Amino acid sequence: MSKQIFGTALLAWLAAFPVLAQDDPDQVIRVQIETVKTADLNTDMQLSGEIKAIDALQLGFRQGGRVTEVLVEEGDRVTSGQPLARLASVQQDQALNVAEAGLLSARAGQDQARQASERASALLARGVGTKAAADQAEQALSQAEGVLERAISAVDQARRAVEDAVLRAPQDAVVTMKSVAPGQVVAAAQPVFNLAALTGLEAVFQVADDPILRDIIGTSIRLETLDIARPTMTGEVTEVSPLVDLETGTVTVRARLQSAESGTSLLGASVRGYLDVALDHGTEVPWTALMRDGDQPAVWTVGQDDRVTLTPVTVSHFGDQSVFISDGLDDGARVVGAGSQLLYPGRQVMGATVAPEGDRE
């Protein structure tokens, strides 16, 4: 109910009691009296977002080429090492054959050089050979070993090139996007698959920047799906972006789901999150109780003799129909709500219950 409607109802309510004009100091006036109690002041935040995988992977081939096979579709669950797509590998296969032939030749050359070195060393030991011949044979062996190492490296590179023609899943996941088809030519590192790893789900929200967000990490959040029928879930806020997105003007908030299975049926589902955030410790009074004492906020408190005193308070923040007071009121204090605008210091009051809105005419 708006303040205007509430004010009209309040005047009608006050008119129902036999109250004398304010200039009669001996008349007891009926007002709404609330007994306050200090407690944690909480606010209920509602966030709208989407469920995503905690770990999302974007895959592409390490080399460019023409795609010959696409082995999975969107929505397929894949295991670690499973082939997803293949490139034409004629050139890579030929390069591997050449490298392997070079490796065989290098090994034969290394064997010959080793035998020659061994013969030169034996002749030198028997005194029928020369030191120069032995050194030359040792140098030839060293060169042959270097050629062999390069040949082994060339084979390893050729084998990796053949293996890189097959794109494999790095871990258990679900294919969430496919942007490649047989016959398509792709460049090296061009994204062709998006995968959602089966390591858990999280709700991602875009939230207007608010100082409250600084204290919500680790807070439990209740989650309800909007477009599919699912039981209520719970999560824990794990991340609040320290920066505001320049395009949307919002802050990204992430909450890990705790009660959902690690499957993918919830991926992409719209979700609403409910956060109960503790703002401060204090009291809550009706907005009609807030008055002013000079430049400071104040409320009318009722003493033991039922006379009112204007008490300065510190306002923490404002709610829809209430004001949150962080300092100035003690447990058990009686505060005037509706009717506070008719008071002055020392005026005697008595409590009156405000009729429910549905009973007011």
LOBA-985034 format. One record per residue (C-alpha): residue number from 1; residue in one letter; x, z, y. Coordinates in steps of 0.5 Angstrom, whole numbers, plus 500, padded with zeros to 3 digits. Layout:
% residues N
<node num="NUM" residu="A" x="X" z="Z" y="Y"/>
...
This chain:
% residues 361
<node num="1" residu="M" x="500" z="500" y="500"/>
<node num="2" residu="S" x="503" z="498" y="507"/>
<node num="3" residu="K" x="504" z="503" y="512"/>
<node num="4" residu="Q" x="499" z="501" y="516"/>
<node num="5" residu="I" x="493" z="502" y="511"/>
<node num="6" residu="F" x="496" z="508" y="509"/>
<node num="7" residu="G" x="496" z="511" y="517"/>
<node num="8" residu="T" x="489" z="509" y="517"/>
<node num="9" residu="A" x="487" z="513" y="511"/>
<node num="10" residu="L" x="491" z="518" y="513"/>
<node num="11" residu="L" x="487" z="519" y="520"/>
<node num="12" residu="A" x="481" z="518" y="516"/>
<node num="13" residu="W" x="483" z="524" y="511"/>
<node num="14" residu="L" x="485" z="528" y="517"/>
<node num="15" residu="A" x="478" z="527" y="520"/>
<node num="16" residu="A" x="475" z="530" y="514"/>
<node num="17" residu="F" x="478" z="537" y="516"/>
<node num="18" residu="P" x="475" z="541" y="522"/>
<node num="19" residu="V" x="482" z="541" y="526"/>
<node num="20" residu="L" x="482" z="543" y="533"/>
<node num="21" residu="A" x="486" z="539" y="538"/>
<node num="22" residu="Q" x="493" z="540" y="539"/>
<node num="23" residu="D" x="493" z="544" y="545"/>
<node num="24" residu="D" x="490" z="550" y="541"/>
<node num="25" residu="P" x="496" z="554" y="538"/>
<node num="26" residu="D" x="492" z="559" y="534"/>
<node num="27" residu="Q" x="488" z="553" y="530"/>
<node num="28" residu="V" x="491" z="552" y="523"/>
<node num="29" residu="I" x="492" z="545" y="521"/>
<node num="30" residu="R" x="491" z="542" y="514"/>
<node num="31" residu="V" x="497" z="538" y="512"/>
<node num="32" residu="Q" x="500" z="535" y="506"/>
<node num="33" residu="I" x="506" z="540" y="504"/>
<node num="34" residu="E" x="511" z="538" y="498"/>
<node num="35" residu="T" x="515" z="543" y="495"/>
<node num="36" residu="V" x="522" z="539" y="494"/>
<node num="37" residu="K" x="527" z="540" y="489"/>
<node num="38" residu="T" x="535" z="538" y="489"/>
<node num="39" residu="A" x="536" z="533" y="483"/>
<node num="40" residu="D" x="540" z="526" y="482"/>
<node num="41" residu="L" x="538" z="521" y="486"/>
<node num="42" residu="N" x="537" z="514" y="482"/>
<node num="43" residu="T" x="535" z="507" y="484"/>
<node num="44" residu="D" x="532" z="502" y="479"/>
<node num="45" residu="M" x="536" z="496" y="479"/>
<node num="46" residu="Q" x="533" z="489" y="476"/>
<node num="47" residu="L" x="538" z="484" y="475"/>
<node num="48" residu="S" x="536" z="477" y="472"/>
<node num="49" residu="G" x="541" z="473" y="468"/>
<node num="50" residu="E" x="543" z="469" y="462"/>
<node num="51" residu="I" x="546" z="471" y="455"/>
<node num="52" residu="K" x="553" z="468" y="454"/>
<node num="53" residu="A" x="559" z="468" y="449"/>
<node num="54" residu="I" x="564" z="473" y="451"/>
<node num="55" residu="D" x="569" z="468" y="449"/>
<node num="56" residu="A" x="568" z="461" y="450"/>
<node num="57" residu="L" x="573" z="456" y="448"/>
<node num="58" residu="Q" x="574" z="449" y="451"/>
<node num="59" residu="L" x="577" z="444" y="446"/>
<node num="60" residu="G" x="581" z="437" y="447"/>
<node num="61" residu="F" x="586" z="433" y="444"/>
<node num="62" residu="R" x="593" z="434" y="445"/>
<node num="63" residu="Q" x="594" z="427" y="445"/>
<node num="64" residu="G" x="590" z="421" y="448"/>
<node num="65" residu="G" x="587" z="416" y="443"/>
<node num="66" residu="R" x="581" z="413" y="440"/>
<node num="67" residu="V" x="576" z="417" y="437"/>
<node num="68" residu="T" x="575" z="415" y="429"/>
<node num="69" residu="E" x="570" z="421" y="427"/>
<node num="70" residu="V" x="566" z="426" y="430"/>
<node num="71" residu="L" x="565" z="431" y="424"/>
<node num="72" residu="V" x="560" z="437" y="428"/>
<node num="73" residu="E" x="554" z="437" y="432"/>
<node num="74" residu="E" x="552" z="442" y="437"/>
<node num="75" residu="G" x="549" z="448" y="434"/>
<node num="76" residu="D" x="554" z="448" y="428"/>
<node num="77" residu="R" x="558" z="454" y="426"/>
<node num="78" residu="V" x="565" z="452" y="424"/>
<node num="79" residu="T" x="570" z="456" y="421"/>
<node num="80" residu="S" x="578" z="457" y="423"/>
<node num="81" residu="G" x="582" z="451" y="422"/>
<node num="82" residu="Q" x="575" z="446" y="420"/>
<node num="83" residu="P" x="576" z="439" y="423"/>
<node num="84" residu="L" x="572" z="437" y="429"/>
<node num="85" residu="A" x="574" z="430" y="430"/>
<node num="86" residu="R" x="579" z="425" y="429"/>
<node num="87" residu="L" x="583" z="420" y="433"/>
<node num="88" residu="A" x="586" z="413" y="430"/>
<node num="89" residu="S" x="593" z="415" y="427"/>
<node num="90" residu="V" x="596" z="409" y="425"/>
<node num="91" residu="Q" x="602" z="409" y="430"/>
<node num="92" residu="Q" x="603" z="417" y="428"/>
<node num="93" residu="D" x="603" z="415" y="421"/>
<node num="94" residu="Q" x="608" z="410" y="422"/>
<node num="95" residu="A" x="612" z="414" y="426"/>
<node num="96" residu="L" x="612" z="419" y="421"/>
<node num="97" residu="N" x="614" z="414" y="416"/>
<node num="98" residu="V" x="620" z="412" y="420"/>
<node num="99" residu="A" x="622" z="419" y="421"/>
<node num="100" residu="E" x="622" z="421" y="414"/>
<node num="101" residu="A" x="626" z="415" y="412"/>
<node num="102" residu="G" x="631" z="417" y="418"/>
<node num="103" residu="L" x="631" z="424" y="415"/>
<node num="104" residu="L" x="633" z="421" y="408"/>
<node num="105" residu="S" x="639" z="417" y="411"/>
<node num="106" residu="A" x="641" z="423" y="415"/>
<node num="107" residu="R" x="641" z="427" y="409"/>
<node num="108" residu="A" x="645" z="422" y="405"/>
<node num="109" residu="G" x="650" z="421" y="411"/>
<node num="110" residu="Q" x="651" z="429" y="411"/>
<node num="111" residu="D" x="652" z="429" y="403"/>
<node num="112" residu="Q" x="658" z="424" y="404"/>
<node num="113" residu="A" x="661" z="427" y="410"/>
<node num="114" residu="R" x="661" z="434" y="406"/>
<node num="115" residu="Q" x="664" z="430" y="400"/>
<node num="116" residu="A" x="670" z="427" y="404"/>
<node num="117" residu="S" x="671" z="434" y="407"/>
<node num="118" residu="E" x="672" z="437" y="401"/>
<node num="119" residu="R" x="677" z="432" y="398"/>
<node num="120" residu="A" x="681" z="432" y="404"/>
<node num="121" residu="S" x="681" z="440" y="404"/>
<node num="122" residu="A" x="683" z="439" y="397"/>
<node num="123" residu="L" x="689" z="434" y="398"/>
<node num="124" residu="L" x="691" z="438" y="404"/>
<node num="125" residu="A" x="692" z="445" y="399"/>
<node num="126" residu="R" x="696" z="441" y="394"/>
<node num="127" residu="G" x="701" z="438" y="399"/>
<node num="128" residu="V" x="699" z="431" y="398"/>
<node num="129" residu="G" x="694" z="430" y="404"/>
<node num="130" residu="T" x="695" z="431" y="412"/>
<node num="131" residu="K" x="692" z="436" y="417"/>
<node num="132" residu="A" x="690" z="431" y="421"/>
<node num="133" residu="A" x="686" z="427" y="415"/>
<node num="134" residu="A" x="683" z="434" y="414"/>
<node num="135" residu="D" x="681" z="435" y="421"/>
<node num="136" residu="Q" x="678" z="428" y="422"/>
<node num="137" residu="A" x="674" z="429" y="415"/>
<node num="138" residu="E" x="671" z="436" y="418"/>
<node num="139" residu="Q" x="669" z="433" y="425"/>
<node num="140" residu="A" x="665" z="427" y="421"/>
<node num="141" residu="L" x="662" z="433" y="417"/>
<node num="142" residu="S" x="660" z="436" y="423"/>
<node num="143" residu="Q" x="657" z="430" y="426"/>
<node num="144" residu="A" x="653" z="428" y="420"/>
<node num="145" residu="E" x="650" z="435" y="420"/>
<node num="146" residu="G" x="648" z="434" y="427"/>
<node num="147" residu="V" x="645" z="428" y="426"/>
<node num="148" residu="L" x="641" z="431" y="420"/>
<node num="149" residu="E" x="638" z="437" y="425"/>
<node num="150" residu="R" x="636" z="431" y="429"/>
<node num="151" residu="A" x="632" z="428" y="424"/>
<node num="152" residu="I" x="629" z="434" y="421"/>
<node num="153" residu="S" x="626" z="435" y="428"/>
<node num="154" residu="A" x="624" z="428" y="429"/>
<node num="155" residu="V" x="620" z="429" y="422"/>
<node num="156" residu="D" x="617" z="435" y="425"/>
<node num="157" residu="Q" x="615" z="432" y="431"/>
<node num="158" residu="A" x="612" z="426" y="428"/>
<node num="159" residu="R" x="608" z="431" y="423"/>
<node num="160" residu="R" x="605" z="435" y="429"/>
<node num="161" residu="A" x="603" z="428" y="432"/>
<node num="162" residu="V" x="599" z="426" y="426"/>
<node num="163" residu="E" x="596" z="433" y="425"/>
<node num="164" residu="D" x="594" z="433" y="433"/>
<node num="165" residu="A" x="590" z="427" y="431"/>
<node num="166" residu="V" x="585" z="432" y="428"/>
<node num="167" residu="L" x="582" z="437" y="433"/>
<node num="168" residu="R" x="581" z="443" y="429"/>
<node num="169" residu="A" x="577" z="450" y="431"/>
<node num="170" residu="P" x="582" z="455" y="433"/>
<node num="171" residu="Q" x="577" z="461" y="430"/>
<node num="172" residu="D" x="570" z="462" y="427"/>
<node num="173" residu="A" x="565" z="459" y="433"/>
<node num="174" residu="V" x="559" z="455" y="434"/>
<node num="175" residu="V" x="559" z="449" y="438"/>
<node num="176" residu="T" x="555" z="449" y="444"/>
<node num="177" residu="M" x="557" z="442" y="447"/>
<node num="178" residu="K" x="560" z="436" y="445"/>
<node num="179" residu="S" x="562" z="430" y="449"/>
<node num="180" residu="V" x="565" z="425" y="445"/>
<node num="181" residu="A" x="563" z="420" y="440"/>
<node num="182" residu="P" x="566" z="415" y="435"/>
<node num="183" residu="G" x="570" z="409" y="438"/>
<node num="184" residu="Q" x="571" z="413" y="445"/>
<node num="185" residu="V" x="578" z="413" y="448"/>
<node num="186" residu="V" x="580" z="420" y="450"/>
<node num="187" residu="A" x="586" z="422" y="454"/>
<node num="188" residu="A" x="590" z="428" y="453"/>
<node num="189" residu="A" x="587" z="435" y="454"/>
<node num="190" residu="Q" x="580" z="432" y="456"/>
<node num="191" residu="P" x="575" z="437" y="454"/>
<node num="192" residu="V" x="571" z="434" y="448"/>
<node num="193" residu="F" x="568" z="441" y="445"/>
<node num="194" residu="N" x="565" z="447" y="448"/>
<node num="195" residu="L" x="565" z="453" y="443"/>
<node num="196" residu="A" x="562" z="460" y="443"/>
<node num="197" residu="A" x="567" z="465" y="439"/>
<node num="198" residu="L" x="563" z="470" y="434"/>
<node num="199" residu="T" x="566" z="476" y="438"/>
<node num="200" residu="G" x="560" z="478" y="441"/>
<node num="201" residu="L" x="555" z="476" y="447"/>
<node num="202" residu="E" x="554" z="479" y="454"/>
<node num="203" residu="A" x="549" z="478" y="459"/>
<node num="204" residu="V" x="552" z="475" y="466"/>
<node num="205" residu="F" x="548" z="476" y="472"/>
<node num="206" residu="Q" x="549" z="474" y="479"/>
<node num="207" residu="V" x="547" z="479" y="484"/>
<node num="208" residu="A" x="547" z="480" y="491"/>
<node num="209" residu="D" x="553" z="484" y="494"/>
<node num="210" residu="D" x="552" z="492" y="494"/>
<node num="211" residu="P" x="556" z="498" y="495"/>
<node num="212" residu="I" x="552" z="501" y="489"/>
<node num="213" residu="L" x="556" z="495" y="485"/>
<node num="214" residu="R" x="562" z="499" y="485"/>
<node num="215" residu="D" x="560" z="505" y="481"/>
<node num="216" residu="I" x="556" z="501" y="475"/>
<node num="217" residu="I" x="562" z="499" y="471"/>
<node num="218" residu="G" x="561" z="503" y="464"/>
<node num="219" residu="T" x="553" z="504" y="466"/>
<node num="220" residu="S" x="548" z="503" y="460"/>
<node num="221" residu="I" x="543" z="497" y="462"/>
<node num="222" residu="R" x="537" z="496" y="458"/>
<node num="223" residu="L" x="536" z="488" y="457"/>
<node num="224" residu="E" x="529" z="484" y="456"/>
<node num="225" residu="T" x="529" z="477" y="454"/>
<node num="226" residu="L" x="524" z="473" y="458"/>
<node num="227" residu="D" x="523" z="466" y="455"/>
<node num="228" residu="I" x="524" z="468" y="447"/>
<node num="229" residu="A" x="521" z="474" y="444"/>
<node num="230" residu="R" x="526" z="479" y="442"/>
<node num="231" residu="P" x="526" z="487" y="442"/>
<node num="232" residu="T" x="529" z="490" y="448"/>
<node num="233" residu="M" x="537" z="491" y="447"/>
<node num="234" residu="T" x="542" z="495" y="450"/>
<node num="235" residu="G" x="549" z="493" y="453"/>
<node num="236" residu="E" x="554" z="496" y="457"/>
<node num="237" residu="V" x="557" z="494" y="464"/>
<node num="238" residu="T" x="564" z="491" y="463"/>
<node num="239" residu="E" x="566" z="487" y="469"/>
<node num="240" residu="V" x="564" z="487" y="476"/>
<node num="241" residu="S" x="567" z="481" y="480"/>
<node num="242" residu="P" x="571" z="484" y="486"/>
<node num="243" residu="L" x="570" z="477" y="490"/>
<node num="244" residu="V" x="564" z="474" y="493"/>
<node num="245" residu="D" x="562" z="467" y="490"/>
<node num="246" residu="L" x="563" z="463" y="497"/>
<node num="247" residu="E" x="558" z="458" y="494"/>
<node num="248" residu="T" x="552" z="463" y="492"/>
<node num="249" residu="G" x="554" z="469" y="496"/>
<node num="250" residu="T" x="553" z="473" y="490"/>
<node num="251" residu="V" x="557" z="478" y="485"/>
<node num="252" residu="T" x="558" z="476" y="478"/>
<node num="253" residu="V" x="556" z="482" y="473"/>
<node num="254" residu="R" x="558" z="482" y="466"/>
<node num="255" residu="A" x="555" z="487" y="461"/>
<node num="256" residu="R" x="556" z="487" y="453"/>
<node num="257" residu="L" x="551" z="487" y="448"/>
<node num="258" residu="Q" x="551" z="493" y="444"/>
<node num="259" residu="S" x="545" z="492" y="440"/>
<node num="260" residu="A" x="545" z="485" y="438"/>
<node num="261" residu="E" x="548" z="481" y="432"/>
<node num="262" residu="S" x="554" z="477" y="433"/>
<node num="263" residu="G" x="550" z="470" y="432"/>
<node num="264" residu="T" x="548" z="465" y="437"/>
<node num="265" residu="S" x="540" z="465" y="437"/>
<node num="266" residu="L" x="541" z="469" y="444"/>
<node num="267" residu="L" x="546" z="464" y="447"/>
<node num="268" residu="G" x="543" z="461" y="453"/>
<node num="269" residu="A" x="537" z="466" y="453"/>
<node num="270" residu="S" x="534" z="468" y="460"/>
<node num="271" residu="V" x="535" z="476" y="460"/>
<node num="272" residu="R" x="533" z="481" y="465"/>
<node num="273" residu="G" x="537" z="487" y="466"/>
<node num="274" residu="Y" x="535" z="494" y="468"/>
<node num="275" residu="L" x="540" z="499" y="471"/>
<node num="276" residu="D" x="539" z="506" y="473"/>
<node num="277" residu="V" x="544" z="508" y="478"/>
<node num="278" residu="A" x="545" z="515" y="480"/>
<node num="279" residu="L" x="546" z="514" y="488"/>
<node num="280" residu="D" x="547" z="521" y="490"/>
<node num="281" residu="H" x="545" z="528" y="489"/>
<node num="282" residu="G" x="539" z="531" y="494"/>
<node num="283" residu="T" x="532" z="531" y="495"/>
<node num="284" residu="E" x="526" z="526" y="496"/>
<node num="285" residu="V" x="521" z="527" y="501"/>
<node num="286" residu="P" x="515" z="522" y="503"/>
<node num="287" residu="W" x="517" z="517" y="508"/>
<node num="288" residu="T" x="511" z="521" y="513"/>
<node num="289" residu="A" x="516" z="527" y="513"/>
<node num="290" residu="L" x="521" z="524" y="517"/>
<node num="291" residu="M" x="521" z="526" y="524"/>
<node num="292" residu="R" x="527" z="526" y="529"/>
<node num="293" residu="D" x="530" z="532" y="533"/>
<node num="294" residu="G" x="534" z="529" y="539"/>
<node num="295" residu="D" x="538" z="523" y="536"/>
<node num="296" residu="Q" x="538" z="526" y="529"/>
<node num="297" residu="P" x="533" z="526" y="523"/>
<node num="298" residu="A" x="529" z="532" y="521"/>
<node num="299" residu="V" x="523" z="534" y="517"/>
<node num="300" residu="W" x="518" z="540" y="518"/>
<node num="301" residu="T" x="519" z="545" y="514"/>
<node num="302" residu="V" x="514" z="551" y="512"/>
<node num="303" residu="G" x="516" z="558" y="512"/>
<node num="304" residu="Q" x="514" z="564" y="509"/>
<node num="305" residu="D" x="509" z="565" y="514"/>
<node num="306" residu="D" x="506" z="558" y="514"/>
<node num="307" residu="R" x="509" z="556" y="520"/>
<node num="308" residu="V" x="513" z="550" y="521"/>
<node num="309" residu="T" x="520" z="549" y="524"/>
<node num="310" residu="L" x="524" z="542" y="525"/>
<node num="311" residu="T" x="530" z="542" y="520"/>
<node num="312" residu="P" x="535" z="537" y="521"/>
<node num="313" residu="V" x="537" z="533" y="515"/>
<node num="314" residu="T" x="542" z="528" y="513"/>
<node num="315" residu="V" x="539" z="521" y="510"/>
<node num="316" residu="S" x="542" z="518" y="504"/>
<node num="317" residu="H" x="538" z="512" y="504"/>
<node num="318" residu="F" x="531" z="509" y="504"/>
<node num="319" residu="G" x="526" z="508" y="499"/>
<node num="320" residu="D" x="519" z="504" y="499"/>
<node num="321" residu="Q" x="515" z="510" y="500"/>
<node num="322" residu="S" x="520" z="515" y="500"/>
<node num="323" residu="V" x="526" z="518" y="504"/>
<node num="324" residu="F" x="532" z="521" y="500"/>
<node num="325" residu="I" x="535" z="527" y="503"/>
<node num="326" residu="S" x="543" z="529" y="501"/>
<node num="327" residu="D" x="543" z="535" y="506"/>
<node num="328" residu="G" x="539" z="540" y="510"/>
<node num="329" residu="L" x="534" z="542" y="504"/>
<node num="330" residu="D" x="535" z="547" y="499"/>
<node num="331" residu="D" x="531" z="548" y="492"/>
<node num="332" residu="G" x="524" z="550" y="493"/>
<node num="333" residu="A" x="523" z="548" y="501"/>
<node num="334" residu="R" x="516" z="546" y="503"/>
<node num="335" residu="V" x="516" z="540" y="507"/>
<node num="336" residu="V" x="510" z="537" y="511"/>
<node num="337" residu="G" x="509" z="530" y="509"/>
<node num="338" residu="A" x="502" z="527" y="512"/>
<node num="339" residu="G" x="500" z="530" y="518"/>
<node num="340" residu="S" x="507" z="532" y="520"/>
<node num="341" residu="Q" x="506" z="528" y="527"/>
<node num="342" residu="L" x="501" z="533" y="529"/>
<node num="343" residu="L" x="506" z="539" y="529"/>
<node num="344" residu="Y" x="510" z="543" y="534"/>
<node num="345" residu="P" x="515" z="548" y="532"/>
<node num="346" residu="G" x="511" z="555" y="530"/>
<node num="347" residu="R" x="505" z="551" y="529"/>
<node num="348" residu="Q" x="501" z="554" y="523"/>
<node num="349" residu="V" x="499" z="550" y="517"/>
<node num="350" residu="M" x="496" z="550" y="510"/>
<node num="351" residu="G" x="496" z="545" y="505"/>
<node num="352" residu="A" x="491" z="540" y="503"/>
<node num="353" residu="T" x="492" z="535" y="497"/>
<node num="354" residu="V" x="491" z="527" y="499"/>
<node num="355" residu="A" x="486" z="524" y="496"/>
<node num="356" residu="P" x="488" z="518" y="491"/>
<node num="357" residu="E" x="488" z="511" y="494"/>
<node num="358" residu="G" x="483" z="509" y="489"/>
<node num="359" residu="D" x="478" z="515" y="492"/>
<node num="360" residu="R" x="479" z="513" y="499"/>
<node num="361" residu="E" x="474" z="509" y="503"/>
